[in-house]
Amino acid sequence: MAVNKLKIIPLGGLGEIGKNMTAIEYGRNVLIIDAGGMFPENDMYGIDLVLPDYTHYLADKKDWVRGIIVTHGHEDHIGALPYLLKEVDAPVYATRLTIGLIEVKLNKHGMRESADLNIIQAGKRFNIGGLFDVEAFHVCHSIPDAVGFAIRTPVGLIIHSGDFKFDYTPAWGPPPDFGRLAQYGGEGVLLLMSDSTNATNPGFTPSERTVTDGLSQVFAEAPGRIILATFGSLISRVQQILDVAAQHGRVVAVDGRSLVESVERAQELGYLNAPAGVLVDLKALKKRPDNKVAIIATGSQGESAAALGRMALGQHRHITIKKGDTIVYSSRVIPGNEIVINRAVNRLFQQGANVILGKGTHVHVSGHASQEELKLLLSLVKPQYFIPVHGELQHLHAHAKLAQ
């Protein structure tokens, strides 16, 4: 009797930052983990979003896909879902906030009603296709409701870490469940696939809580308006900004379509709680003194069409940068975006603003594990095999070396 082989097919996210997507294949059954997009390279003129190249792999396997499981709601993990679901008729499984952010994307494509979306909870097991026994486990990341997956297959247990760090004082939710991870190790783990983003960084990644102190210092010292650039789905960071603004008597407006949509959805689902009177419409800022105003804007990667990008170019309808403004980049620089970000920063300085960059400051910390955390995960789950994922080649090689 022939024995089916378990195959792991990376479709994106290995050798690059973005478009994370992995297929697990056993016989004529496929389980997909994540379906993310990626920012275009500088020379990709006219391109807004880059998708994983799944068409060749799925060409004769569309009917094999039993389900799609999603680790969290960041663009590099859900951005390709609407396009994938146009090709594949399969149920999607994710936590409540992640499903909410997926719904926002599907609505734009007129696909919300036709999609089979299923809300899962960390710690609960569910079966996909009668073959994959899946359990989501809580992880700490820069967005609420992030999870990793324990996937029991006919040949053994697979652990996918999702995007994670071991944060003992997270901005949202409980700390890591080390006990559950150790239980997986005791059960016996065939394969670990683990986040490699910060595999070249020694030590531990700082806690999200350190950002609150850094932001509070900025709010205390800034003489005029504060404009903070971050990713549209960095919900935990938005919550920190709102809380700090309330403490310093500032109102906050949100600018940028993706950010507005994410904030509204997170509020609807109870994952974002704005202190009373803090969130206001962008147009209402003109009625307030500059030192009582803050703006959270898209454009942290130098995108010229995003809110901060239009401010830098002097093309924003409501905001003109001026002396006394403080611009805070509360985000990491995605590799490849350095040139356009520096160009935007220089334009902002030219208009009289003070610009604070996330790197080397306390206005941003990474949501990804550094070397000591990666080694701790390896020691807890004790995998027989290991595949580093989610990173450029330098990160994958560094992570592989840590595991040896």
N, C-alpha and C positions, 0 to 999 in steps of 0.2 A: 504493500500500500504506500503510495507516494505521500510524503510529508511536505506540507506547504512551508515555504520559507517566509520569515518575517523580514520585510524590507522597509528601510527608512529612506525616504526620498526628500532631500531638502530642495524646496522650490523657490526659496528666497531667504535672505537674512544671514547667509553664510558667505563671508568675504565682502560684506557690505553692511552699512547701518540703514535698516529700513526693509520694507516689503517682506516681513517675516511670514513664512509659510512652510509647513512641513507636512508630508503625507506619510502615514503608517499603512503599509499594505500587507495583507495576509490572505493568500488565496485570491479570490475575486471580491475582496472586501477592502475598502480604503477609509481611513479616518484622517481628517485634515485638522491640523492645529494652526489656528490663526490664518488670516488672509489680509496682509497689510500693504500699505502703499509706501512710497518713498519720495522725498523731495527730488526734483530733477537736478541734474548736474548743471554747472554754469553754462556749458555749451549746448544744452538741450533747449534751444530757443522755441518758444511757443508751446512748450510742454508744461502742464500744470501738475501732473501726477504720474508716477512710474509704477507699474504693476508687476507682480511676479510673473514669470513666463511659465504659466501652468498649462497652456493650450496643448503643447506637444505631449506632455505626460498624460493629460486627461482625454486626449483625442479619442481613444478607444476604451476609456475607463469611466466615463461619466456615470454610467449605471452602477458602478462599483462603490461609489461614495455613499457611505452609510450615515455620515454626520460630520459636522464642522464644530469643533470646540474652540472657544476663544478665551485667552488668558486675561485680557483687560481691554479697556476702551481707548487706548492711544491709536493715533492714525497709522502708525507703522505696524499695527496688528489688526485693524478693522477696515482700513481704507480701501482695500480691494474687494471687500465682501459683496457690494452691489453688483460688481462686474462678474465675480465668480458665480453668484446665484443666478445670473442670466444664463450661465452655461450648465450649471449643476442643480438638480432638484434634490436638495438634501436639508435635513433639519439642522438648525444652529442652536448650540447650547452655550450659555454664558450667564454670569451673575446679573443681578437686577440692574445696576447702573450701566454695565456694559451693554446689555440688551437695549436700554434706553438710548444710549449713544448710537448703537447700530440702527435703531428705528429712525433717528434723525437723518442718517445717511440714506436709508431705504426710501424714506418719504420723498427725497429729492428725485429719486428715480421712479417714483410711482409704484414701488414694489412692497410697501409695508403690508398690505392686506394679503398678498400672495405668499409671503415668506413664512416659514414654519420656525418661529422663534420660541425657545424654551428656556425659562429661568431656572438656574441651578443654584445650590448653596454650598459653601465650603463645608466640608465634613460629611456631605451626603453622597452616596454612590448611586449611579444610574447606568443603565445598559444601553449600548448603541449597536443596533444591527444584530443583537443576539450573540455577538462575538467579543466586543470590547466592553469590559467592565471598568467604568471610569469614576474616579473620585477627585473632586476639586479640593485643594487645600489652600488655606489663606496664606498670602505672602504680603510683605510690606513693599510698597512701591509709591510712586508719586501721584497715584490716582486711587481713589477708594475702590473697593470690591475687586482688587486684583487677586488672581489665583494662579497656582501651578496645578499640574495634573498628575495623578497616579493612574496609570492605564494598565489594567490586567489583561494580557493577551494569552492565547493558547500556549505560547512558548515562554512566558515570563512577564514580570512587572517592569513597566517603563515609567520613569519619572521625568516629567518636563517641568523645569523650574519656573517657567514664565520669567518675566522681568522681576527682579527681586533685589532686596538687600536685607540684612539682619538689623533692623532698627528697633532698639529697645524702648524708644519713646516716639512712636510714630505720630504723625499729624492726624491720622485717621485710623480707627480700628485697633485691634489688639496687637501686641508684639508677636513675633514669629512663634509658631507652634513647634518647638524643637522636639517635643515628645513624639509628635506624630511622625516627623521626619525620621526619628530614630526607630520608630516602629516599622516603617517601610524598610529600613536597613535590616532589621531583624527578620522581616518576612523574606528578604532576599530580592535584590534589585538586579534585573538583567542589564538594564541600560539607563544611564542618566544623560539627559540633554540639559545643559545648563548655560545660563546667561553669561556671555563673555565680554560685555561692553567695557567693563573696567578691569579686565584681567591683567592689564599692564600697570595698574595702580597698586602700590604696596599698602599694607595696613587695612583699616576699616573705613568704609564710607561714613561720613558724619550723619547724624540724625537729622530728620526734617525739622525738628524743633529748633535747631541752631539758626535756621532761616528766620524764625520769628524775631529773634534778638537782632539780627542784622537788618531786617526791614524796619524794626522799631527805631534803630539808630538813624536810618535814612529819614524816616518820617519826623523825627525830632529835630534834625539839622537842616532839612531842605527849606530854603527861604520862600520858594514859590510852588508851582504845580509839580506834582510827581507823576511821571508816566512810566508805567511798568510793563515791559514786554515779556510775554510768556507764551507757551503753547496753548492752543484753544482748549485742549482736554486736560490741562494740568489743574484739576479741580481742587486738590489739596492745597496747592499754592494760592489759588484764588481765595479759598477760605482764610488762609493765613493773612493775606493782604486785607481782606474785609475786616478781620478782627483787629489788626494793627491800626487800620484807618479809624475805626470806631474809637479806639483808645486815645488817638491823637486828634479827635474832633474833625476829621476830614470825611467828606462824602466821596463816593467812588462811582465812576461811570465805566461801563464796559464797551469797548470799541473793536469791531471786527466780527464778521458774520459767524465764523466758526466758534469764536469765543462766546458770543451772545447765545448761540444755539446750545452750546454745552452748558453754560451757566443756567439757562432757563430749564433745561431738562434735568440737571442735577438738583435744582430747587424743587421742581415738581415731584421728584422722587425722594426728597428729604436728605440728600447727600451734601447739600450746601445750604447753610443757614446764615443769611445776611442779618446782622444786627439792625434793629429798627431804624429806618431813616437813612441808612448808609448808602444803599444802592439808588442811584438817580439816573435820569436820562442824560445823555451827553449834552443836549442842547441847554439843559438846566444849569450847566457849570458856569455860564456867562454871568449868572446872577450872584455868584459867590466869590469871595476873595481867593486869590491864587493860593494862599497858604492854607486854605481849607478844602483843597481839591486834589483828587488823585484819579488817574485813568489807568485801567488795565487794557492793554492793546495787543493785537496780533502783530506779527512782524519781527519776532525774535531771531529769525534766520535771514534777515535782510531782504525779504520779499518786497519788491517795489510796489506791488498792488495791495499789500496788507496795510493795516491802519498806520503803524509806525513808519512804514516805508513811504506812505503818502505824506506823512508829516515831514519826514526828512527831505523829501523832494519839494516841499512847499505846495503840495497839491491836495491837502486835506480840506474838506468843505467847512469844518467847524473849528479846527485846531491849527494855530500858527505858532511854531516854536519860537521862543524868545528868551532873552537873558533872564536867569532866575529859575528856569525850568530844570528839573532833575530827571534824567532818563535812566531807568534801571533795567538792565537785561537780566531778568530772573529766569535764566534758562541756560542750557549748555549749547555750545556751538557744534552742530552736526558736521562731521568732516566733509569738506568740499564746499562749505558755505562761508569760509573765512573771508574771502575776497569781497563778497557782496555785503557781509556784515560790517567789515571795516569801512567800506565805502559809505554805508548809511551812518555809521558812528561819526565819521569825519564831517559829513554834512550836518549832523546834529550839533557838533562842536562849533562848526562854522556859523551857525545861527544863534550861538550864545548859550547853548545848554551845557550843563554838567552831565557827563555820561559815566555811569557806573556799570562795569561789566561783571558778569557772574563769576568768571574764572578768577580764583584767588581771593574772592570776597565772601561775605556771609549772606549774600542776597540770593544765593542758589546753592543747593547741594544736589548731587546726583541721586537718582533713584535706583542705581545699580550697584551690586556688590563689588567690593574690592577684593584683593587677593586673600586676605585672612578669612573673609566670609565665604569665598569660593572653596577654600580648603576645608572649612568647617562643614559645609554642605556635603562635600565629598566624603568626609570622615563619618558623617551621620548616616548617609544612605548606602555607603560601601558598594558601589555598583560593580558588576562584573565587566561591563563595557561602558565607555564614556564618549560622548560626542559633544564638543563645545559648539554652541550655537550663538546667534545674535551678536555679530561683531565682524569687523574687518579681519583680514588674514593675520595681521599682527596680534589682534586680540585672541583669535582662535589658537594660534601657535603658543602664545603665552599661557593660555588656559590649559592647553594640552600638556605643557611642560609642568604646570602646577600639579596636574593629576598623576604624573608619572612617579 
